Each structure stands twice: as C-alpha cells, then as structure tokens.
Amino acid sequence: MLEVNSIVNSSIEQFCKDFIDNPYLCYTEHGIHAYFYNILFQNLAPEQRYIDIGSHKVCVLQKEYPTNHNLDKSKRQNWDIAVINAKQLNFPSYDHLELDSVIEFGLNEPLEHLQDDLNRILHSKANVTNKFLVHLHRLSGFGNDRISRRDWSQKSKRIVMLEEIINICKDTDSVIYYAMFDSSELFQNGVWKIAENRVEKLK
C-alpha cells in the first residue's frame, strides 16, 4: 500500500493534467477544491480514509481545516485541503490535529497570493509535514472572446510566470505544481512540478 504522501503527489499530478485537458470542469476555485477532494479520496485505500479519535470516526481528508496557530495573522486561518496524520501518537484536540499534508490552491491569483500561501505553509508553527501548493492559470481571449469572466486575458499583468515561482520557492521543502491553460496558446500550456530546486515538466 502506498504511503499517503505518495498518493497526495500522484493525485495532484492527476488533477493538474485533468485541468489542462478540461479547464472548465469547475467554475470556481471552490469547485476545484471539491473536485480534487474527490480524486484524493478515491485514490486512498479504504483503510486509509478514516481514523478513530477517541470514540469518533474521522475522515483523514478535511476541507477548511483550521491552522494550528494564527501564523502571524490576527487569527487562525483555514487550509484548502488538509490530510490528518493517522500515525500521530496522541490527539490533543480535534481542533489541533497534526497534519500529514496540506494542499493550498490558487486559480488565477497573483504572485502575492502564492507568496502568502507559501509563508503560511512554511511557518514553524504550521504543524504540517508535507507542503503542497497548486497554482493554476486559465486564460482566454479579450472582451467577448473570453470564455468566462473568471478567466484572465493574456495581457494581464498579474500572470505568474514559472520563473517567478521557481525563485520564491528556492531552498524550501514545499512542492509546487504550476499549470497553465491558455486558449490562444500564446503562453505554453502545461504542468510543471517544482521541488527540491528541480523543475519537472509533467505534461
């Protein structure tokens, strides 16, 4: 049976490739979270999907699970998708469980959003073992040629380039997946994985 971290990695890769092939499956980023949650849940073995906390059965996958600490913000935030560590030896509180993995998403978000996610996920009090960021761009035309008003145009100055992501995640233990879909193909469509100061094109 594969380790959970390996399943998370392969599930993100599967999701990102699906996004490039079918970028309009989900209208919003919240829909993307739900779609990925389903992929990951199905990829986990049945015996990996739940743990017992006291007398309660708990799913290891949680949407909007709270951060362990305020992480230098005014209050605790929430992770997009969190995977509870099933091997932790004690359960101090249902609200402060140790996390095996956290996956943060961004759909057509600027570099500042990605940097903020990275800062939170790398925080010394985040209580997260495996850290994943998924940054997605969906671009289409101008004006009436735009497929969705949620798309960015190819002229947007907020588009994050692969080189920028490589630069900000250098020498970190995070894994970042970058997927670009541009209906005009002005930008190269594809999926890249950035980890351990290495870049791998997946599609």
Number of C-alpha atoms within 10 A of each C-alpha: 8 9 10 20 15 9 17 22 18 14 21 22 20 15 19 26 18 12 22 20 13 11 19 13 12 14 12 11 15 13 12 19 20 15 14 19 21 13 16 23 18 12 16 19 15 9 8 17 19 15 16 11 13 9 6 8 10 15 15 19 23 16 15 13 20 17 25 18 17 15 18 11 9 7 9 13 16 14 20 20 21 25 26 23 18 19 10 11 8 9 12 9 9 10 11 14 21 25 24 20 22 25 23 21 23 20 17 20 16 15 18 11 14 21 14 11 19 21 15 20 26 19 14 11 14 18 19 22 16 19 21 23 22 20 25 23 23 24 26 21 17 14 10 8 9 15 16 15 11 14 18 22 21 19 10 9 9 14 19 20 13 17 8 10 18 17 10 13 20 14 11 13 15 19 20 25 25 23 26 26 22 21 18 13 12 11 13 12 18 18 21 20 23 20 19 13 14 9 14 11 12 15 13
